[in-house]
């Protein structure tokens, strides 16, 4: 099982991993109501490096991205669920509107995004390139969505 860490703990841990010669991948997202698309995305990301860090948007940033009524689960709960997935080593909650600041602070070898992007459309691509990292597109085709899961539950409710 992975560990949920503060940002400072994460940076210290990544530094230790690098001293031991390990590579680092970063994936990020809201992960509100975990579904198979999330699992496949994180399994793909885990294959890109020795250690997988998952940055989970905090509650306020999820509401800003997804709208009122979201997230369904608290940030602490979402972080714990993600940490329990095989292949996930470290989880950190982040409050920024994008993951750019964390990328610059952590400088992962690989920044992993889902298949709703191409390498050329990843918003943080220039930031990753600026420190010599690479961007990887991982997971299955994006045919799963939390909003659709919520709608399906509401229809049955």
C-alpha positions in Angstrom: 0.0 0.0 0.0 1.2 3.5 -0.9 1.7 6.3 1.6 -0.2 9.6 1.8 2.4 12.3 2.4 2.5 16.0 2.8 4.2 17.8 0.0 7.4 18.4 2.0 7.5 14.7 3.1 7.0 13.7 -0.6 9.9 15.9 -1.7 12.2 14.4 0.9 11.1 10.9 0.0 11.7 11.5 -3.8 15.2 12.8 -3.0 16.0 9.6 -1.1 14.6 7.5 -3.9 16.7 9.3 -6.5 19.8 8.8 -4.4 19.1 5.1 -4.6 18.8 5.3 -8.4 15.1 5.1 -8.7 13.1 6.9 -11.4 9.9 8.8 -10.6 6.6 9.1 -12.4 3.9 11.6 -11.5 0.2 11.2 -12.4 -2.5 13.5 -11.2 -6.3 13.9 -11.1 -9.4 14.3 -9.0 -10.2 10.6 -8.5 -13.7 11.3 -7.3 -15.6 8.0 -7.2 -12.8 5.7 -8.2 -13.6 3.7 -11.3 -11.8 1.3 -13.7 -10.6 4.1 -15.9 -8.7 5.5 -13.0 -7.2 2.1 -12.1 -6.0 1.5 -15.7 -4.6 5.0 -15.9 -2.6 4.5 -12.7 -1.4 1.0 -13.7 -0.1 2.4 -16.9 1.6 5.3 -15.1 3.2 2.8 -12.7 4.9 1.1 -15.6 6.7 4.2 -16.6 9.1 4.4 -13.6 10.3 2.7 -10.5 8.1 4.9 -8.2 4.7 6.3 -8.9 3.5 9.6 -7.2 -0.1 10.5 -7.6 -1.1 14.1 -7.0 -4.8 14.3 -6.0 -6.7 17.6 -6.3 -7.9 18.9 -3.0 -11.6 19.5 -2.4 -11.7 23.2 -3.3 -9.8 22.6 -6.6 -12.1 19.7 -7.5 -15.2 22.0 -7.0 -13.5 24.6 -9.2 -12.8 22.1 -11.9 -16.0 20.0 -11.7 -18.6 22.4 -10.3 -21.0 22.5 -7.3 -21.6 19.2 -5.5 -18.2 17.9 -6.3 -16.2 16.2 -5.0 -18.4 13.4 -3.7 -15.7 12.0 -1.5 -13.3 14.1 0.6 -9.7 14.7 -0.4 -8.5 12.6 2.5 -10.7 9.7 1.5 -9.8 10.0 -2.2 -6.1 10.1 -1.3 -6.4 7.0 0.9 -8.3 5.0 -1.8 -5.7 5.9 -4.5 -2.8 5.0 -2.1 -4.4 1.5 -1.7 -4.1 0.7 -5.4 -1.3 -1.6 -6.5 1.5 0.3 -8.2 0.9 3.6 -6.3 3.8 4.4 -4.0 3.1 7.9 -2.8 0.0 10.2 -2.8 -0.1 13.9 -2.1 -3.1 16.3 -2.0 -2.5 19.5 -3.9 -4.5 22.8 -4.0 -3.1 24.5 -7.0 -5.3 24.9 -10.2 -2.7 22.9 -12.1 0.1 20.5 -11.2 2.8 22.8 -12.6 4.3 24.0 -9.3 4.5 20.4 -8.0 6.2 19.3 -11.2 8.8 22.1 -10.9 9.4 21.2 -7.2 9.5 17.4 -7.7 10.9 17.2 -11.3 9.7 13.7 -12.0 11.3 11.8 -14.8 7.9 11.1 -16.4 4.7 13.1 -16.2 1.8 10.7 -17.0 -1.5 11.9 -18.5 -4.6 10.0 -19.6 -5.6 9.2 -23.2 -7.9 12.2 -23.4 -4.6 14.0 -24.2 -1.8 13.6 -26.7 1.8 14.4 -25.8 1.3 17.7 -27.7 -1.9 18.8 -25.9 -0.7 18.1 -22.3 -0.9 21.6 -20.7 2.2 21.0 -18.5 4.4 19.7 -21.4 6.6 22.7 -21.6 7.2 22.7 -17.9 8.2 19.0 -18.0 10.5 19.6 -21.0 12.1 22.6 -19.2 13.7 20.4 -16.6 14.5 17.5 -19.0 11.5 15.2 -18.1 9.3 13.4 -20.6 5.5 13.1 -20.9 3.8 9.8 -21.3 0.2 9.1 -22.3 -1.1 6.1 -20.4 -4.3 4.1 -19.7 -7.1 2.9 -21.8 -9.3 5.1 -24.0 -11.3 7.5 -21.9 -14.7 5.8 -21.9 -15.2 6.1 -18.2 -16.3 9.2 -16.4 -17.2 10.0 -12.8 -20.0 12.3 -14.0 -21.6 9.4 -15.9 -21.3 7.2 -12.9 -23.0 9.8 -10.7 -25.8 10.2 -13.3 -26.3 6.4 -13.5 -26.6 6.3 -9.7 -29.0 9.2 -9.6 -31.3 7.5 -12.3 -31.5 4.4 -10.1 -31.9 6.3 -6.9 
